[in-house]
Amino acid sequence: MAAFVGQPAWAALAGAGLALVYWGLEALTWRRARDRQDLALGVALSGMGIRIAVVLVGLVVIGVLDRPSFPTAALSFLVAFTLYIFVRPFTYPTASTPAGQARLQ
């Protein structure tokens, strides 16, 4: 789509790629937190910080290397991330409720 409106396609792919990297890092964080119940909160918080830092560094690098391409990459990341947020509930279903506990409807 970016090429049709005269924007660099590589920047759009890079922005969407950052959303894919974000998803991959989140999946890794979930797996690590599930394996280490004693450190789950620390793993989740550090994973959140790392995911945000990777995306910000990626966007800053694109902005420094090719300033006119930055808006394309940022908008592409935003669109891909929004799509990811809508798909996320299906990729990470709610955990089963332990016996003897009620679940909110």
N, C-alpha and C positions, 0 to 999 in steps of 0.2 A: 504494500500500500504506500509505503514511504516513497518508493521509486516513482509511482504514478503522480505524486504531488510535488516531485522535484527535490525530495530530501534524500540524503545518503542512506541507502539500504543497509550498509554495514553498521551504521549507528543504531538503526531500528533493531537489527539482529543482536547487536551488543546489549541493548536495553532489555530485550526479551530474554537474552541469555543470562543477564543478571538475575532476572526473576526465576529462571530455571536453577541457577546456582543457589539462590535463596531457598528454594524448595528442597534442593538436595541437602543443604546444611540443616534445614529444619528436620528432615527425615532422619538424618544422622543423629541429631540431638535427641529426638524422640526415642530412637533405638538405644542410645547410650543411657538416657534417663531411665528407661524401662529396665535395663540390665542392672543399673546401680541404684536401687531403691534408697539406700542410705545417703546418696549424693544427688538425688533427683532434682532438688530445688537449685542447687549450685550449678548443675549441668545445664538446666533449663535457662537460668539467668545468664550464664556465660555464653551459651549458644545464641541467645537473643542478641547479646552485644556483638558477638562475632558476625552474625548474619547482617546486622545493620552496618557494621563497619566495612564489611566486604562490599556491600552495595554502594555505600557512600564513596569509598575509595575508588571503586570502578567508575562511578559517575564523574568523580573529580578528575581521574586520569583522562577520561574521554573529553572532558571540558578543557583540560590543559593542552592536550594534544591537538584538538580540533574544535575550537570554540563554537563555530557555527553548527556543528553536529550535536552539541550538547542537548538542545531542546528536543531533538528527535529521539535521542537515546533516553532522556528522562521521561518523555511522554510514552515511549514504547515500554519502558519499565513499568510505568504507572498502569498502563492498560493490561499488560501481562500479569502484574501483581493483583490487580482487581479481579481478573479472571481466575487467578489462583485462589483468592479469598472466597470466591463463590464455589469453587470445586473442592476446597479444603475439607469441608464437613463430610464429604463422601470418601475422601482418602484416609481420614483419621476418624473412624466411627467412634462413638462414645464407648467408654470402657464398661464392661459388665459390672453390675452392682454386686458387691460382696453379700453373702447370705446374711439375712437379718437386718439389712438396711433398706430404707425406702428410697425410691427414686422420684424426682420431680417429674411431673407430666408436662 
